[in-house]
Amino acid sequence: MASVHKLLLPLLLGFLFTALPGPAVIRFLKRMDFRQTERREGPQSHLDKNGTPTMGGVFLLLGWLLAALIGVREGFSLVLPVLLVMVLCGLMGFLDDFIKISTGTSMGLLPYQKVLLQFVISLLAAAWLYRSQGVGSVITLPFSGKSWDMGGFYIPFALFVLMGTMNGVNLTDGLDGLAAGTSLVIQLSYVILFALLPLLAGFGGWTSESADYSGMAIFAAAGAGALMGFLLFNAYPARVFMGDTGSLALGGTIAMEALVLKSPLLLPLMGIPFVLSAVSVMIQVGSYKLRKGKRVFKMAPLHHHFELLGVAEPRITALYMLLTGACCALSIYIFTK
């Protein structure tokens, strides 16, 4: 089990590596004219956000990466693939953001291009997870204390988890601090889960398995610190947006953490805001097509529905973070039961 000091150092480093260069990065993004273009069909209040610097996910991910590389001294066999997925998803999001900025519109990669890139990254990650001795095709079943070896079905299952989480986080990134705030709560929960896992699994002494899970706890702590630093500039009123660079990377990373933990069935509970965003969009689209233009929500994703009902943007973010915290606490209880 990782000591408290080993967890606090990467958290503090993640915060400093993100918070300190933040003002300079924001000035650079403004100078390069890397600014947000809001959709006309979105909430009218969001038109005031036009021109806010975007692609802030770059310094969020760099801060996380540097803190993790400094903090993780051993147990890289699980951390490295998660880092690679984070970087690949970040590059995909960077490309999407760059196209939006270059064209001056809210449209980046074409839908089929984004899905194809997500599929390739997710497939590579799923294949590695399946073949990895540290993960394999076994997942734990909540409450029962039993495991399920999914065999070859694991790869399409992991593919679904990865792509679903990427898109869920991407859809949730619609209000100031919303995606970053809820992701912060989830990363703090992963710190606890990965730190406890060697004890729960009954590893005797300091084994390679306990080192791997302690490395993942340190990685999650670095992410929590980086998200704290990023929220200094992304909380309402946001001075910078993470863009798809950040949201797609966060989605891929959170999914990988759940799969490495062998508890992906807890992810819908821990990631409840992402589920609400994705499901509300599916309901809205389905209703519009099947009911001849009738909508269930004033606007989807769900956070925009609340916004149009008159709930203040900071309040929505705070309530989502509290809900995520409660669901993550329940997930930790179920995991340790």
TIVEX-759911 format. One record per residue (C-alpha): residue in three letters; chain; x, y, z. Coordinates in nm, 2 decimals, m for minus. Example, Ala and Ser with C-alpha at 12.3 -4.5 7.8 and 13.67 -1.06 7.14 Angstrom:
<atoms>
ATOM   voza   lumza        u        v        w
ATOM    ALA       A     1.23    m0.45     0.78
ATOM    SER       A     1.37    m0.11     0.71
</atoms>
This chain:
<atoms>
ATOM   voza   lumza        u        v        w
ATOM    MET       A     0.00     0.00     0.00
ATOM    ALA       A     0.13     0.34    m0.10
ATOM    SER       A     0.22     0.56     0.20
ATOM    VAL       A     0.04     0.89     0.26
ATOM    HIS       A     0.36     1.08     0.17
ATOM    LYS       A     0.39     0.90    m0.16
ATOM    LEU       A     0.04     1.00    m0.25
ATOM    LEU       A     0.06     1.36    m0.13
ATOM    LEU       A     0.37     1.45    m0.32
ATOM    PRO       A     0.23     1.38    m0.67
ATOM    LEU       A    m0.09     1.55    m0.58
ATOM    LEU       A     0.09     1.86    m0.48
ATOM    LEU       A     0.32     1.84    m0.78
ATOM    GLY       A     0.02     1.79    m1.01
ATOM    PHE       A    m0.14     2.11    m0.86
ATOM    LEU       A     0.18     2.31    m0.89
ATOM    PHE       A     0.27     2.19    m1.24
ATOM    THR       A    m0.08     2.30    m1.36
ATOM    ALA       A    m0.15     2.61    m1.15
ATOM    LEU       A     0.19     2.79    m1.19
ATOM    PRO       A     0.21     2.79    m1.57
ATOM    GLY       A    m0.17     2.85    m1.61
ATOM    PRO       A    m0.16     3.23    m1.65
ATOM    ALA       A     0.12     3.21    m1.90
ATOM    VAL       A    m0.05     2.94    m2.10
ATOM    ILE       A    m0.38     3.13    m2.11
ATOM    ARG       A    m0.19     3.44    m2.24
ATOM    PHE       A    m0.03     3.22    m2.50
ATOM    LEU       A    m0.36     3.07    m2.61
ATOM    LYS       A    m0.51     3.43    m2.64
ATOM    ARG       A    m0.20     3.54    m2.84
ATOM    MET       A    m0.24     3.24    m3.08
ATOM    ASP       A    m0.61     3.32    m3.10
ATOM    PHE       A    m0.71     2.97    m2.98
ATOM    ARG       A    m1.06     3.07    m2.87
ATOM    GLN       A    m1.39     2.90    m2.82
ATOM    THR       A    m1.67     2.93    m3.08
ATOM    GLU       A    m2.01     2.86    m2.91
ATOM    ARG       A    m2.29     2.69    m3.10
ATOM    ARG       A    m2.57     2.92    m3.19
ATOM    GLU       A    m2.83     2.65    m3.10
ATOM    GLY       A    m2.69     2.62    m2.75
ATOM    PRO       A    m2.80     2.82    m2.45
ATOM    GLN       A    m2.81     3.19    m2.54
ATOM    SER       A    m2.62     3.28    m2.22
ATOM    HIS       A    m2.32     3.08    m2.35
ATOM    LEU       A    m2.28     3.32    m2.64
ATOM    ASP       A    m2.10     3.54    m2.38
ATOM    LYS       A    m1.83     3.27    m2.36
ATOM    ASN       A    m1.73     3.32    m2.72
ATOM    GLY       A    m1.37     3.41    m2.74
ATOM    THR       A    m1.27     3.23    m2.42
ATOM    PRO       A    m0.93     3.05    m2.47
ATOM    THR       A    m0.97     2.68    m2.53
ATOM    MET       A    m0.74     2.38    m2.55
ATOM    GLY       A    m0.65     2.43    m2.19
ATOM    GLY       A    m0.64     2.05    m2.17
ATOM    VAL       A    m0.28     2.07    m2.29
ATOM    PHE       A    m0.15     2.21    m1.97
ATOM    LEU       A    m0.38     2.00    m1.76
ATOM    LEU       A    m0.24     1.68    m1.92
ATOM    LEU       A     0.12     1.80    m1.91
ATOM    GLY       A     0.09     1.88    m1.54
ATOM    TRP       A    m0.06     1.53    m1.47
ATOM    LEU       A     0.20     1.36    m1.68
ATOM    LEU       A     0.50     1.53    m1.52
ATOM    ALA       A     0.37     1.47    m1.17
ATOM    ALA       A     0.30     1.11    m1.24
ATOM    LEU       A     0.64     1.05    m1.39
ATOM    ILE       A     0.81     1.20    m1.09
ATOM    GLY       A     0.59     1.03    m0.84
ATOM    VAL       A     0.57     0.68    m0.98
ATOM    ARG       A     0.91     0.51    m0.89
ATOM    GLU       A     0.80     0.15    m0.95
ATOM    GLY       A     0.49    m0.04    m1.07
ATOM    PHE       A     0.49     0.11    m1.42
ATOM    SER       A     0.34    m0.20    m1.58
ATOM    LEU       A    m0.01    m0.07    m1.53
ATOM    VAL       A     0.06     0.30    m1.52
ATOM    LEU       A     0.23     0.32    m1.86
ATOM    PRO       A    m0.06     0.19    m2.07
ATOM    VAL       A    m0.30     0.42    m1.90
ATOM    LEU       A    m0.06     0.71    m1.97
ATOM    LEU       A    m0.04     0.61    m2.33
ATOM    VAL       A    m0.42     0.60    m2.37
ATOM    MET       A    m0.44     0.95    m2.20
ATOM    VAL       A    m0.19     1.09    m2.44
ATOM    LEU       A    m0.34     0.93    m2.75
ATOM    CYS       A    m0.69     1.06    m2.65
ATOM    GLY       A    m0.54     1.40    m2.58
ATOM    LEU       A    m0.38     1.41    m2.93
ATOM    MET       A    m0.72     1.31    m3.09
ATOM    GLY       A    m0.89     1.59    m2.89
ATOM    PHE       A    m0.61     1.83    m2.99
ATOM    LEU       A    m0.67     1.76    m3.35
ATOM    ASP       A    m1.05     1.81    m3.31
ATOM    ASP       A    m0.99     2.14    m3.13
ATOM    PHE       A    m0.74     2.26    m3.38
ATOM    ILE       A    m0.98     2.21    m3.67
ATOM    LYS       A    m1.25     2.40    m3.48
ATOM    ILE       A    m1.02     2.69    m3.42
ATOM    SER       A    m0.88     2.69    m3.78
ATOM    THR       A    m1.23     2.69    m3.93
ATOM    GLY       A    m1.38     2.93    m3.67
ATOM    THR       A    m1.67     2.70    m3.61
ATOM    SER       A    m1.79     2.45    m3.34
ATOM    MET       A    m1.74     2.16    m3.58
ATOM    GLY       A    m1.41     1.98    m3.56
ATOM    LEU       A    m1.35     1.62    m3.68
ATOM    LEU       A    m1.64     1.47    m3.87
ATOM    PRO       A    m1.84     1.23    m3.66
ATOM    TYR       A    m1.72     0.92    m3.84
ATOM    GLN       A    m1.36     1.04    m3.81
ATOM    LYS       A    m1.39     1.09    m3.44
ATOM    VAL       A    m1.56     0.75    m3.39
ATOM    LEU       A    m1.29     0.58    m3.60
ATOM    LEU       A    m1.01     0.73    m3.40
ATOM    GLN       A    m1.18     0.64    m3.07
ATOM    PHE       A    m1.24     0.29    m3.20
ATOM    VAL       A    m0.87     0.24    m3.29
ATOM    ILE       A    m0.74     0.37    m2.96
ATOM    SER       A    m1.00     0.17    m2.76
ATOM    LEU       A    m0.93    m0.15    m2.95
ATOM    LEU       A    m0.56    m0.12    m2.89
ATOM    ALA       A    m0.62    m0.06    m2.52
ATOM    ALA       A    m0.88    m0.34    m2.49
ATOM    ALA       A    m0.64    m0.58    m2.66
ATOM    TRP       A    m0.36    m0.49    m2.42
ATOM    LEU       A    m0.59    m0.52    m2.12
ATOM    TYR       A    m0.70    m0.87    m2.24
ATOM    ARG       A    m0.34    m0.99    m2.29
ATOM    SER       A    m0.20    m0.83    m1.98
ATOM    GLN       A    m0.11    m1.06    m1.69
ATOM    GLY       A    m0.20    m0.78    m1.44
ATOM    VAL       A    m0.55    m0.73    m1.58
ATOM    GLY       A    m0.67    m1.01    m1.81
ATOM    SER       A    m1.04    m1.09    m1.90
ATOM    VAL       A    m1.16    m1.11    m1.54
ATOM    ILE       A    m1.39    m0.85    m1.38
ATOM    THR       A    m1.53    m0.84    m1.03
ATOM    LEU       A    m1.90    m0.85    m0.97
ATOM    PRO       A    m2.03    m0.59    m0.71
ATOM    PHE       A    m2.19    m0.72    m0.39
ATOM    SER       A    m2.12    m1.09    m0.47
ATOM    GLY       A    m1.75    m1.09    m0.40
ATOM    LYS       A    m1.71    m1.31    m0.71
ATOM    SER       A    m1.53    m1.27    m1.03
ATOM    TRP       A    m1.63    m1.33    m1.39
ATOM    ASP       A    m1.39    m1.44    m1.66
ATOM    MET       A    m1.54    m1.28    m1.97
ATOM    GLY       A    m1.30    m1.46    m2.21
ATOM    GLY       A    m1.30    m1.32    m2.56
ATOM    PHE       A    m1.61    m1.11    m2.49
ATOM    TYR       A    m1.39    m0.89    m2.27
ATOM    ILE       A    m1.25    m0.70    m2.57
ATOM    PRO       A    m1.58    m0.57    m2.71
ATOM    PHE       A    m1.69    m0.50    m2.35
ATOM    ALA       A    m1.38    m0.30    m2.28
ATOM    LEU       A    m1.42    m0.13    m2.62
ATOM    PHE       A    m1.77    m0.02    m2.52
ATOM    VAL       A    m1.65     0.10    m2.18
ATOM    LEU       A    m1.37     0.31    m2.33
ATOM    MET       A    m1.57     0.47    m2.61
ATOM    GLY       A    m1.88     0.53    m2.39
ATOM    THR       A    m1.67     0.70    m2.12
ATOM    MET       A    m1.49     0.92    m2.37
ATOM    ASN       A    m1.81     1.05    m2.52
ATOM    GLY       A    m1.98     1.08    m2.18
ATOM    VAL       A    m1.71     1.30    m2.04
ATOM    ASN       A    m1.70     1.50    m2.37
ATOM    LEU       A    m2.08     1.56    m2.34
ATOM    THR       A    m2.04     1.66    m1.98
ATOM    ASP       A    m1.79     1.93    m2.06
ATOM    GLY       A    m2.06     2.19    m2.12
ATOM    LEU       A    m2.05     2.42    m1.81
ATOM    ASP       A    m1.76     2.59    m1.64
ATOM    GLY       A    m1.58     2.35    m1.41
ATOM    LEU       A    m1.83     2.06    m1.47
ATOM    ALA       A    m1.62     1.80    m1.63
ATOM    ALA       A    m1.30     1.89    m1.44
ATOM    GLY       A    m1.49     1.91    m1.10
ATOM    THR       A    m1.66     1.57    m1.13
ATOM    SER       A    m1.34     1.41    m1.27
ATOM    LEU       A    m1.16     1.55    m0.96
ATOM    VAL       A    m1.40     1.37    m0.73
ATOM    ILE       A    m1.35     1.05    m0.93
ATOM    GLN       A    m0.97     1.07    m0.93
ATOM    LEU       A    m0.97     1.12    m0.55
ATOM    SER       A    m1.19     0.81    m0.52
ATOM    TYR       A    m0.95     0.61    m0.74
ATOM    VAL       A    m0.66     0.71    m0.51
ATOM    ILE       A    m0.85     0.55    m0.22
ATOM    LEU       A    m0.95     0.24    m0.42
ATOM    PHE       A    m0.60     0.17    m0.57
ATOM    ALA       A    m0.43     0.24    m0.23
ATOM    LEU       A    m0.67    m0.01    m0.05
ATOM    LEU       A    m0.65    m0.28    m0.32
ATOM    PRO       A    m0.33    m0.45    m0.20
ATOM    LEU       A    m0.47    m0.48     0.15
ATOM    LEU       A    m0.81    m0.61     0.02
ATOM    ALA       A    m0.64    m0.86    m0.21
ATOM    GLY       A    m0.43    m0.99     0.08
ATOM    PHE       A    m0.09    m0.94    m0.09
ATOM    GLY       A     0.18    m1.05     0.15
ATOM    GLY       A     0.44    m0.78     0.18
ATOM    TRP       A     0.56    m0.56    m0.11
ATOM    THR       A     0.49    m0.77    m0.42
ATOM    SER       A     0.49    m0.67    m0.79
ATOM    GLU       A     0.11    m0.66    m0.78
ATOM    SER       A     0.10    m0.43    m0.48
ATOM    ALA       A     0.36    m0.21    m0.65
ATOM    ASP       A     0.15    m0.19    m0.96
ATOM    TYR       A    m0.16    m0.08    m0.77
ATOM    SER       A     0.03     0.16    m0.56
ATOM    GLY       A     0.17     0.31    m0.88
ATOM    MET       A    m0.19     0.36    m1.00
ATOM    ALA       A    m0.28     0.53    m0.67
ATOM    ILE       A     0.00     0.77    m0.72
ATOM    PHE       A    m0.10     0.83    m1.08
ATOM    ALA       A    m0.46     0.91    m0.97
ATOM    ALA       A    m0.32     1.14    m0.70
ATOM    ALA       A    m0.12     1.33    m0.97
ATOM    GLY       A    m0.44     1.36    m1.17
ATOM    ALA       A    m0.64     1.49    m0.88
ATOM    GLY       A    m0.37     1.76    m0.82
ATOM    ALA       A    m0.36     1.86    m1.18
ATOM    LEU       A    m0.74     1.89    m1.19
ATOM    MET       A    m0.73     2.11    m0.88
ATOM    GLY       A    m0.48     2.33    m1.05
ATOM    PHE       A    m0.68     2.35    m1.37
ATOM    LEU       A    m1.00     2.44    m1.18
ATOM    LEU       A    m0.83     2.76    m1.06
ATOM    PHE       A    m0.88     2.88    m1.42
ATOM    ASN       A    m1.18     2.67    m1.53
ATOM    ALA       A    m1.42     2.73    m1.24
ATOM    TYR       A    m1.70     2.98    m1.30
ATOM    PRO       A    m1.65     3.22    m1.47
ATOM    ALA       A    m1.40     3.02    m1.67
ATOM    ARG       A    m1.08     3.19    m1.79
ATOM    VAL       A    m1.00     2.88    m2.01
ATOM    PHE       A    m1.18     2.57    m2.14
ATOM    MET       A    m1.02     2.23    m2.15
ATOM    GLY       A    m1.16     2.16    m2.50
ATOM    ASP       A    m1.18     1.81    m2.65
ATOM    THR       A    m0.81     1.79    m2.57
ATOM    GLY       A    m0.89     1.75    m2.21
ATOM    SER       A    m1.24     1.59    m2.21
ATOM    LEU       A    m1.15     1.30    m2.44
ATOM    ALA       A    m0.83     1.24    m2.25
ATOM    LEU       A    m1.01     1.24    m1.92
ATOM    GLY       A    m1.27     1.00    m2.06
ATOM    GLY       A    m1.01     0.75    m2.18
ATOM    THR       A    m0.81     0.77    m1.86
ATOM    ILE       A    m1.11     0.72    m1.63
ATOM    ALA       A    m1.22     0.42    m1.83
ATOM    MET       A    m0.88     0.27    m1.82
ATOM    GLU       A    m0.86     0.32    m1.45
ATOM    ALA       A    m1.19     0.13    m1.40
ATOM    LEU       A    m1.07    m0.15    m1.62
ATOM    VAL       A    m0.73    m0.18    m1.46
ATOM    LEU       A    m0.91    m0.19    m1.12
ATOM    LYS       A    m1.12    m0.48    m1.27
ATOM    SER       A    m1.43    m0.30    m1.15
ATOM    PRO       A    m1.58    m0.15    m1.47
ATOM    LEU       A    m1.93    m0.23    m1.35
ATOM    LEU       A    m1.89     0.03    m1.08
ATOM    LEU       A    m1.80     0.30    m1.34
ATOM    PRO       A    m2.17     0.39    m1.43
ATOM    LEU       A    m2.22     0.47    m1.06
ATOM    MET       A    m1.89     0.66    m1.01
ATOM    GLY       A    m1.93     0.84    m1.34
ATOM    ILE       A    m2.30     0.92    m1.28
ATOM    PRO       A    m2.27     1.27    m1.45
ATOM    PHE       A    m2.13     1.11    m1.76
ATOM    VAL       A    m2.42     0.86    m1.77
ATOM    LEU       A    m2.67     1.14    m1.72
ATOM    SER       A    m2.52     1.34    m2.01
ATOM    ALA       A    m2.51     1.04    m2.25
ATOM    VAL       A    m2.85     0.90    m2.16
ATOM    SER       A    m3.02     1.24    m2.18
ATOM    VAL       A    m2.88     1.29    m2.53
ATOM    MET       A    m3.00     0.95    m2.64
ATOM    ILE       A    m3.35     1.01    m2.50
ATOM    GLN       A    m3.37     1.35    m2.66
ATOM    VAL       A    m3.26     1.23    m3.00
ATOM    GLY       A    m3.49     0.92    m2.98
ATOM    SER       A    m3.79     1.13    m2.88
ATOM    TYR       A    m3.73     1.38    m3.15
ATOM    LYS       A    m3.71     1.11    m3.42
ATOM    LEU       A    m3.99     0.88    m3.29
ATOM    ARG       A    m4.23     1.15    m3.17
ATOM    LYS       A    m4.21     1.38    m3.47
ATOM    GLY       A    m4.00     1.66    m3.33
ATOM    LYS       A    m4.12     1.64    m2.96
ATOM    ARG       A    m3.85     1.67    m2.70
ATOM    VAL       A    m3.83     1.54    m2.34
ATOM    PHE       A    m3.58     1.80    m2.22
ATOM    LYS       A    m3.56     2.17    m2.29
ATOM    MET       A    m3.21     2.09    m2.41
ATOM    ALA       A    m2.97     1.80    m2.39
ATOM    PRO       A    m2.73     1.71    m2.23
ATOM    LEU       A    m2.92     1.73    m1.90
ATOM    HIS       A    m2.71     2.00    m1.74
ATOM    HIS       A    m2.84     2.24    m2.01
ATOM    HIS       A    m3.20     2.14    m1.93
ATOM    PHE       A    m3.14     2.26    m1.57
ATOM    GLU       A    m2.97     2.57    m1.70
ATOM    LEU       A    m3.27     2.66    m1.91
ATOM    LEU       A    m3.49     2.60    m1.60
ATOM    GLY       A    m3.31     2.89    m1.44
ATOM    VAL       A    m3.06     2.70    m1.22
ATOM    ALA       A    m2.74     2.90    m1.19
ATOM    GLU       A    m2.44     2.75    m1.37
ATOM    PRO       A    m2.22     2.73    m1.05
ATOM    ARG       A    m2.50     2.56    m0.86
ATOM    ILE       A    m2.54     2.29    m1.13
ATOM    THR       A    m2.17     2.22    m1.12
ATOM    ALA       A    m2.17     2.21    m0.74
ATOM    LEU       A    m2.47     1.97    m0.73
ATOM    TYR       A    m2.31     1.75    m0.99
ATOM    MET       A    m1.99     1.73    m0.78
ATOM    LEU       A    m2.19     1.65    m0.47
ATOM    LEU       A    m2.38     1.38    m0.65
ATOM    THR       A    m2.06     1.23    m0.79
ATOM    GLY       A    m1.91     1.24    m0.44
ATOM    ALA       A    m2.20     1.05    m0.29
ATOM    CYS       A    m2.20     0.79    m0.57
ATOM    CYS       A    m1.82     0.75    m0.54
ATOM    ALA       A    m1.86     0.70    m0.16
ATOM    LEU       A    m2.12     0.43    m0.23
ATOM    SER       A    m1.89     0.27    m0.49
ATOM    ILE       A    m1.60     0.25    m0.24
ATOM    TYR       A    m1.84     0.10     0.01
ATOM    ILE       A    m1.95    m0.17    m0.24
ATOM    PHE       A    m1.59    m0.23    m0.35
ATOM    THR       A    m1.47    m0.29     0.01
ATOM    LYS       A    m1.78    m0.48     0.12
</atoms>
